[in-house]
């Protein structure tokens, strides 16, 4: 994997002077996926962190784990059978509770695939399957693809940090749109995951 990141970094640094300077300043790609994490767990964790700072998300997930006492991530059947008030005590909003219980039920129903099945699925096929779930958007599934399934060519074009990073990298007045980001990012394939990692780290101007 380190060799893959090195090849991706060299590819991106050769694109133009802006990329080269930025990569020189940041150094090697230190992307740290959560390898082999079950898609159900990845989705629930992603929902927990949605629209929150990392520390707040950490606290909610910590309380969720403590709720069941074992230290292991709760299984879908545990989430489904847990009442609203107990989940609310972890810090989840009402909307997030409905979403994570829906994800848990979808996992029990086989809509959310297990890790082995997900690993064999095409990126877009998995996205199309999972965005049918309440509260699960494309970005959420892209985080699953990047961090759990370790896909090398994912560009979350809706991500504020990616679009703002590119704006800063190029000294633009406004962020590119989602459509523009997809078109621009086509030149970074097959290394768009590493490109995203570097764009998340562009300093402010």
TAFENSUL-V288853 format. One record per pair of residues at least 24 apart in sequence whose ideal C-beta (glycine too) atoms are under 6 Angstrom apart, sorted by sequence separation. I is the first residue (numbers start at 1). J is the second residue. If there is no record, write none. Layout:
# TAFENSUL-V288853
i=I j=J
i=I j=J
This chain:
# TAFENSUL-V288853
i=5 j=29
i=80 j=104
i=157 j=181
i=79 j=104
i=80 j=105
i=157 j=182
i=64 j=90
i=63 j=90
i=106 j=133
i=76 j=104
i=60 j=90
i=155 j=185
i=60 j=91
i=76 j=107
i=102 j=133
i=41 j=73
i=76 j=108
i=102 j=134
i=166 j=199
i=169 j=202
i=162 j=196
i=165 j=199
i=168 j=202
i=99 j=134
i=165 j=200
i=40 j=76
i=99 j=135
i=153 j=189
i=153 j=190
i=155 j=192
i=162 j=199
i=165 j=202
i=168 j=205
i=154 j=192
i=153 j=192
i=154 j=193
i=161 j=200
i=152 j=193
i=155 j=196
i=146 j=193
i=47 j=96
i=47 j=99
i=47 j=100
i=44 j=100
i=44 j=103
i=43 j=103
i=40 j=107
i=40 j=112
i=39 j=112
i=38 j=115
i=36 j=115
i=39 j=118
i=46 j=140
i=46 j=143
i=42 j=144
i=39 j=144
i=42 j=148
i=37 j=148
i=34 j=147
i=33 j=147
i=34 j=148
i=33 j=150
i=22 j=169
i=18 j=169
i=29 j=194
i=31 j=197
i=29 j=197
i=26 j=201
i=11 j=191
i=8 j=191
i=12 j=195
i=8 j=194
